[in-house]
Amino acid sequence: MVAKGYTQEYGINYEETFAPVAQLTSVRSLLAIAAARKWKLFQMDVKNAFLHDDLTEEVYMLPPSGYHAPHKVCKLQKALYGLKQAPKAWFAKFSSTLAQFGFLSSSHDSALFIRRTDRGVFLLLIYIDDMIITGDDASGISEVQHHLSQHFEMKDLGHLSYFLGLEVSQSSEGYYLSQAKYSSDLLSRAGITDNKTESTPLEVNCKLTPLDDTPLADPTLYRQLVGSLVYLTATRPDISYAVHLVSQFMFAPRSTHFSVVLRILRYLKGTLFYGLHFSANSSLVLSGYFDAD
């Protein structure tokens, strides 16, 4: 059962709805710290996260279809999926649970929580209901996981391997962050099925203007591809400039601009397994396929 949040009215049955989520810079920083200090990374997931939320407002809803209760309404004791305030209520519930265990929210990212004890330091990063946990004491991490399991129905996903479309591999040298599957799905969406690749994301001295060639009849695909490429720059800084260039024409893209997007994608096709390598000496480099063995 879900709520029809689109029928809610501001100031009557909801007010604030904003809930912070982890920034990509925080994800990369966490990996860099774990690589430098040779910490293990663990991942957990909360089942039905929004059903744990406590509501601060009085919210009433009509009984669901099929339940015959004339002249009666339901008063919600907990949040439901679909409620506008559910994400905010969930974050408040989760952060208060962590605070009971000694975690403090970072001033740089509200979704990053830090706990310091005599035994070590523990870091927890959350994105809605997905979280990464790391630290310098394995038994302390187990205690954190046990504490969370006592309050929420949790799923232990073991060592971190996939988070927000980011693939994480680990070896004795550090961590490797890539988006190979994300890139492959992006190529399929663009309809690139041949073997043609490009050695660079842009031609030499490439210059684009708002009046290049003819306008695209339907700019939807262009905007979808460019938006996806923007997210891909999280692990592919080598395409950042090219993506920045084509993103300037989202309002009225033209065929020349679309050709440049296809060139970026063909470059990705030839460098599918490139990503960021976080090594134990704190260096960060763009590298090719990383052998996790």
C-alpha positions in Angstrom: 0.0 0.0 0.0 1.3 3.4 -0.9 0.1 6.9 -0.3 -1.1 9.3 -3.0 1.4 12.0 -2.1 0.4 14.2 -5.1 -2.9 14.9 -3.2 -1.1 16.4 -0.2 -1.3 20.1 0.4 1.6 22.1 1.8 1.0 23.4 5.3 -1.8 21.0 5.9 -0.4 17.5 5.9 3.2 18.1 5.1 5.8 20.9 5.4 9.5 20.1 4.9 10.4 17.3 2.6 14.2 17.7 2.0 16.4 14.8 3.0 20.2 14.9 2.4 21.9 12.1 0.5 25.6 11.3 0.1 27.6 13.3 -2.3 29.7 11.6 -4.9 32.7 13.5 -3.6 32.1 11.9 -0.2 32.0 8.4 -1.8 35.3 9.0 -3.5 36.8 10.5 -0.4 35.7 7.6 1.7 37.3 5.2 -0.8 40.5 7.2 -0.7 40.6 7.1 3.1 39.9 3.4 3.2 42.7 2.8 0.6 45.2 4.9 2.4 44.6 3.2 5.7 43.9 -0.2 4.3 40.4 -0.4 5.8 37.8 -2.9 4.6 34.6 -1.5 3.1 31.2 -3.1 4.0 27.8 -2.5 2.6 24.3 -2.8 4.1 20.8 -2.1 2.9 17.7 -1.2 4.9 14.6 -3.1 3.9 11.4 -1.0 3.4 13.2 2.0 4.9 10.4 4.5 4.6 8.0 2.3 6.7 10.2 2.9 9.8 9.6 6.7 9.8 7.9 8.5 12.6 5.5 11.3 11.5 5.5 14.7 13.2 2.3 15.8 11.4 -1.2 14.3 11.6 -1.8 12.6 8.3 -5.1 11.0 7.3 -5.8 8.9 4.2 -8.9 7.3 2.6 -9.0 3.5 3.1 -7.5 1.6 0.1 -9.7 0.3 -2.6 -11.5 -2.9 -1.7 -11.8 -2.1 2.0 -15.4 -1.1 2.7 -15.5 1.5 5.5 -18.0 4.2 4.8 -17.5 7.6 6.4 -14.1 6.5 7.9 -10.5 7.5 7.3 -7.2 6.1 8.4 -4.8 8.0 10.6 -1.2 7.1 9.8 1.0 6.1 12.7 4.0 5.6 10.5 5.1 6.9 7.1 4.2 5.1 3.8 5.9 5.1 0.5 4.5 7.9 -1.6 4.3 10.5 1.3 6.1 13.7 0.5 7.7 13.8 3.9 8.7 10.2 4.0 12.4 10.7 2.9 12.9 13.5 5.5 11.3 11.5 8.2 13.4 8.4 7.4 16.7 10.4 7.5 15.6 11.9 10.9 14.9 8.4 12.2 18.1 6.9 11.0 20.4 9.8 12.1 18.8 9.7 15.6 19.4 6.0 15.8 23.1 6.5 14.9 23.4 9.3 17.4 22.3 6.9 20.2 25.4 4.8 19.3 27.8 7.8 19.4 27.8 8.8 15.7 28.1 12.5 14.8 27.1 13.9 11.4 29.9 15.5 9.4 29.8 19.3 8.9 30.9 18.7 5.3 28.2 16.2 4.3 25.2 15.5 6.5 24.9 11.9 5.1 28.4 11.1 6.4 28.5 9.9 10.1 31.6 9.6 12.2 32.2 7.7 15.5 35.4 7.9 17.5 36.2 5.6 20.4 39.2 4.4 22.2 39.3 1.5 19.8 39.3 3.5 16.6 37.4 5.6 14.1 34.3 4.4 12.2 32.7 6.0 9.1 29.2 5.4 7.8 27.9 7.0 4.6 24.2 6.6 3.6 22.3 7.3 0.4 18.6 6.8 1.3 18.7 3.2 2.4 22.1 2.1 1.0 25.1 2.5 3.3 28.9 2.0 3.3 30.6 1.3 6.6 34.3 1.3 7.2 36.8 1.8 10.1 40.0 0.5 11.7 38.4 -2.1 14.0 36.6 -5.1 12.6 34.8 -6.0 15.8 33.6 -2.4 16.2 32.1 -2.5 12.7 30.3 -5.7 13.7 28.9 -3.8 16.7 27.6 -1.0 14.4 26.0 -3.5 12.1 24.4 -5.3 15.1 23.1 -2.0 16.5 21.4 -1.1 13.2 19.9 -4.6 12.9 18.3 -4.2 16.3 16.4 -1.1 15.1 15.8 -1.9 11.4 15.4 -4.9 9.2 18.8 -4.9 7.5 20.4 -6.8 4.7 24.1 -7.4 5.0 25.6 -7.2 1.5 29.2 -8.1 2.6 32.2 -6.3 1.2 31.4 -3.2 -1.0 31.2 -4.1 -4.6 28.4 -2.0 -6.2 27.0 1.4 -4.9 24.9 3.9 -6.9 26.0 2.5 -10.2 29.6 2.5 -9.1 31.6 -0.7 -9.3 34.2 -1.2 -6.6 37.0 -3.7 -6.8 39.6 -4.3 -4.2 43.2 -5.7 -4.1 46.2 -5.4 -1.9 47.1 -2.2 -3.7 43.9 -0.4 -3.0 40.4 0.2 -4.6 39.3 0.6 -8.1 36.2 2.6 -8.9 34.5 2.2 -12.3 31.2 2.4 -14.1 31.7 -0.3 -16.8 28.1 -1.6 -16.6 26.7 1.9 -16.5 28.7 2.8 -19.6 27.6 -0.4 -21.4 24.0 0.4 -20.7 24.5 3.9 -21.9 25.9 2.6 -25.2 22.9 0.4 -25.7 20.5 3.2 -25.1 22.3 5.3 -27.7 22.0 2.4 -30.2 25.8 2.0 -30.7 26.2 -1.6 -31.6 29.2 -1.5 -34.1 32.8 -1.9 -33.2 33.9 1.6 -34.2 35.8 3.5 -31.5 37.5 6.8 -31.1 40.9 7.5 -29.5 39.9 10.8 -28.0 36.5 12.2 -26.8 36.9 15.3 -29.0 38.4 16.2 -32.3 41.4 18.5 -32.1 40.4 22.2 -31.9 36.7 21.3 -31.6 34.5 24.3 -31.3 30.7 24.3 -31.0 28.3 27.2 -31.3 24.5 27.4 -30.7 23.9 27.8 -34.4 25.8 24.8 -35.7 24.0 22.8 -38.4 20.2 22.0 -38.1 18.2 21.7 -34.8 17.2 18.2 -33.6 13.6 17.4 -34.2 13.4 15.7 -30.8 16.1 16.6 -28.3 15.0 14.1 -25.7 17.6 11.4 -26.4 20.4 14.1 -26.5 19.4 15.4 -23.1 19.2 11.9 -21.6 22.6 10.9 -22.9 24.3 14.1 -21.8 22.7 13.8 -18.3 24.0 10.3 -18.1 27.4 11.3 -19.2 27.5 14.0 -16.5 27.0 11.3 -13.9 29.7 9.2 -15.6 32.3 11.9 -15.0 32.4 10.7 -11.3 34.8 8.0 -12.4 35.9 9.3 -15.8 37.6 12.7 -15.4 39.0 12.2 -18.9 35.6 13.1 -20.5 34.8 16.0 -18.2 35.7 18.7 -20.6 33.9 17.1 -23.5 30.8 16.6 -21.4 30.9 20.1 -20.2 31.0 21.3 -23.8 28.0 19.4 -25.0 26.0 20.2 -21.8 26.0 23.8 -22.8 23.5 23.1 -25.6 20.8 21.2 -23.7 18.1 23.8 -24.4 18.3 23.6 -28.2 20.8 20.9 -29.4 21.7 20.5 -33.0 22.9 17.7 -35.2 26.5 18.7 -34.8 26.2 18.6 -31.0 24.7 15.2 -31.2 27.6 14.0 -33.4 30.0 15.1 -30.6 28.0 13.1 -28.0 28.2 10.0 -30.2 32.0 10.5 -30.5 32.3 10.7 -26.7 30.3 7.4 -26.5 32.5 5.7 -29.1 35.5 6.8 -27.1 33.9 5.2 -24.0 33.4 2.0 -26.0 37.1 1.7 -26.5 37.9 2.5 -22.8 35.0 0.7 -21.1 37.0 -0.5 -18.1 38.8 2.7 -17.3 38.2 4.1 -13.8 39.8 5.6 -10.7 42.4 3.7 -8.8 42.8 4.6 -5.1 46.1 3.3 -3.9 47.4 2.8 -0.4 49.8 5.8 -0.8 46.8 8.1 -1.2 47.5 8.7 -4.9 44.5 8.9 -7.3 45.0 8.0 -11.0 42.9 7.2 -14.0 43.8 3.7 -15.1 42.6 0.9 -17.3 41.2 -2.5 -16.3 42.1 -3.3 -12.7 42.8 -6.9 -11.8 41.0 -7.5 -8.5 42.9 -10.9 -8.1 
